[in-house]
Amino acid sequence: MDGPFGFVVIDKPAGLTSHSCVSRLRRCYGLKRVGHGGTLDPAVTGVLPIALGPATRLLPYLPGEKTYRGVIQLGRVTSSDDLEGELLRQAPWPDLQLEELESALNRFRGPIQQRPPQVSAVHVDGERAHARARRGEQMDLPPRPVTIHRLELLHWDTRQGQLTLEVHCSTGTYIRALARDLGEQLGCGGCLAQLRRTQALGFLESQAQALPKADTTPPPPLSPLLALEHLPRRQLNGSEEADWRCGRRLSLEPGPGNAVVVCNADGSMAGIGLRQEHDQLQPKVVFDASG
């Protein structure tokens, strides 16, 4: 493959949009084809995986679950469900014991129905909700099914009325909505004070690097295989590589899952195949295709 191929994991700083990070890397690598996985609000920091070149075709196959570490401020209700929005209501927070907080948090563990924030990327009649909200519209956004796989209370600051949580959740989960709903359940209101993403699409905080400056040499990309370990793998032998690049079906051992990672004989990434009937593998994403 010509040009950079793989993923760069950026530790997104506060104040920048995810799109501006993509634009920066586009200039750094001299690439047109650059895409990110999982938008972060400008105020949110942390793990932002960015695909370079043909690796953008792999974004749909990466694991969608994400992990966040956040601070919820009780006693404040805002228009955006975080401290950036207009203050709508203020109230004292209750003097809660840890057992009471755990009991309250338990209602949000596992599969739940969650109503997205007014200021969100959800489409409403073909337009993003945040665009309508900024015009002053109030929308009735229906709740959507999400799953909070792990919700851990890390710290409870009774003096400041702030909860520090770690949340491992399915794609589409809003931590701002969690802050709003938890505050509502506790009777004092709540909003998100601070948020950092520590894991996304199979990439970890430990792999994240600072956003490179426009005039510096960017870091070498990570192999896409690092984020595809959740999928079964099929290794090609030398004679099969030509068949794969021509888009021909291959044999496949029975196994779980629909998508299969395909590797060349030297272990490098060849693409993604889809499991078919009669133990066949249909090429879906082919790198270095022939013809």
N, C-alpha and C positions, 0 to 999 in steps of 0.2 A: 504494500500500500504506500502511495506517495503522501508525504506530509504527516503531521502529527495524528496519532490515532490512540484513543483511550480516554481516561477521565482525569480531570484535575479537581481536587476537592479543596474548595476555598473556605476559609474561615471568614464568613461575611462580616464586615464591620457594621456597626449601627450607622444609620443615616443614608445608606446606599440601597437602591432597589436591586433586586435580583437581575433585572434586565441590564442595569448599568455594569454589573459584574461581567455579564456575558459580553457586552460591548467592549469592555477593557480587554478580555481574553481574545476576542476576535482580532483586535489590533495587535496584541502581543505575539500571537501565533501566525498572523497573516492569513487567517482562515475566514471564509464566509459562513461555513457550516459549523455552528457552535450552538449548543442548547443546554439548558439547565433542567435539573429534576427537582421539582417541589419548590414553588415560590416562597420566599421569606418576606414578611413585611419589612419596610425600611428600618424600623426600630429594633427588629429581632436580629441577633447575631448567631453565628455558628455554621454548621456543616451545610455547604451548598455544592453538591456534585455538579460538575459541568462537563458535558461530553464534547469531544473534539472530533471534527471530521466525520467519517462514516460511523463512529461510535454513537452518534445521535440516533441511529436506527435501533440501538439496543435499549434506549430509555424505557420502552413499554415492558421490557422483560425483567427489569430490576425489581427487587422486593419493595413494596409500597409502604411498609411500616416505618414509622419514625419515632425518635425518642427526644424528649425535651426536658429541660430543667427550667422551671419558672417560679416566679413570685407572684402570688395573688394578694391584692390589697382589699381587705374587707372594709365595709362601711362606705364605699363609693360606687355609684352607678353612673356610667358615662354613655354617651351616644355611640361610641365605637367599641365598648366593652374593654377598653384599655385606658391608660392614663393620658393618651394622646387626644382623646375625644373630649367633647363638652361635658362638664359635670352636670348631671341631671338631678341627682339626689345624694344626700349625705346623711349618715346615721352612725351612732355608736355601735361598735361590734361587741358581741357577748363575750364574757369571760369563760372561754371554753376549755375544758379538760381534754387531754389527748384522746381519751376513750370516746368522747363526744365527737371530736373531729374525725376519728377513724370511722365511726358509725355513719357520719354524714358522707364521707368519701366513698364508703362502700356502695352507695346508691349509683355511683358513676363507674364502677368497675364492671368489666365485661361488655356485652352488647347493649347499647343504649340508643335512644332516639335523641338527636341533638339538633337544635334550631340554629342555623348559621347566624353570625353577627350581621347587623344591618350593613356595616362596612366590611364587605367580603367580596370575593371573586365569583360568587354564585351568579349564574345567569338568570335574569328576570325579564321575560319577554324580549330576549335577544340582546339585553344590555346587562353589563356587570352591576351587581347590587351597589357596590361602592360609588359608582357614578351617580346613581339615583339618590343614594343617601346624601351625597354632597350637595345635591340640589334641594335638599330638605324633605325629600319624600320619605314616608314611613311605610315600609313594606311588611306584608304578612308572609314571612318566609317559612315554608313547611319544614318540620323536622325531618332529618335524614338518618338512616341507620349507620352508626359507626361503632367501633369496638375499642375500648380502652383495656389493653392486655395487662398493663401494670400501672398502678397509681400508688406511689409511695410518698408518704409525708416525711420530708427531710428535716424540717424545722418549723416551729410555731413561735413567732415573736408576739407575745400578748401585748406588749407595750405599743408596738407599731401596727398591730392588727394585720400582720403579714404571714402568709403560709408559703413555705418553699416546698415545691413538689417535683418529683420526677415522674414523667408520663411516657409510657410506651404505647403507641396507639396506631390504629389503621389510618390509611390515607383518607383525607377528607375530614379529619377531626380538627376542630378549632379549639385551641387552648383558651382563647379569649371567651368562647362560649362556655367552656368549663368553669372559668372564673366567675362569669355572670350567673350561671345556674347554681353553683355552690353558694355564692353569696345570697342568692334568692332563697335557697333552702334554709340557710342559717338565719334568715329574717332581717339581715342588715345590708344586703346588697354587696356586690363585689366586682372587681375588674382586674385585668392583668396589669401588673406593675413592671414586670421584666421577664424576658424570655430568651432562652438560648437553645438551639437545636444541637444535640450531641451525636445524633446518628440519623442518616437518611439514605435510603436506597441501597443499603448494604455497606455504606462507607461510614467510618468512625471519626470522631473528633481528633483522635491521635494521628489520622492521615491528613488532616486539614492543614493548609498553608495560608499565609497572609496573601491577600490579593496583590499580585505583582504590579509595580508601577509601570506606566505605559512605555517607558524607555529602558526597561531592564529585560534581561534574558528570563523567559518564563520557565517554570519547573518542567521536567520531563513528565509526561502523562503516566498515570497508573494503568496497568493492564485491566481491561474490562472483566477478565476472569475473576478478579478479586471480589467483584460484586455479584457474580453469577453462581456462587457456590451452592445456592439453594436449588439449582436446577440439575437434573441428571446430565451426564456427559457422554459423548460418543467420539471416540478417537478414530481418525481416518488412517488407513495404511496408504502407502505411496501410490498404489494403483487407483484408490478411491478418490484421491484429491481432484483428479481431472473430471471424474463423474460429478462430484459435488459442485465444482465451479461451472459445469455446464447445466446445472439444475436438475440432475437426474436423481430419482429416489434411491435410497440406500436401505439395506436391511437394518433391523434394530431389534435388540433383545427386549422381551416384554419387561415393563416397568411402570413406575408411577409418572404422573404429570403429562402435560400436553407438549410444552416447549422443552427442547433438548439443546444443550450447548454442544456445538461441533468443533473439534480441534483438529488441526493438521497433525501430520506424523511427528513434527518437531515440537508439538505442544502449544503452538500459537493458535490464536482465535481464527476459525474458519467461518463461523456464522451461527445461525440459529435454525434448527429444523423443527417441524411439527410432527408429532406422532400420528400415524394413520393406521387404518385397519390392516390386518394381515402382517403385522410387525414391519411396517414400512416407515421410513423417515422422509418427509417431504421438505426440501430446502425452502426456507422462508426468507431469511436474511443471509445473503451470500457475499462475502468479501472477496475481492480479486476475482470477480466472475468472468467467465470466458464468453465471448460473443456478445 
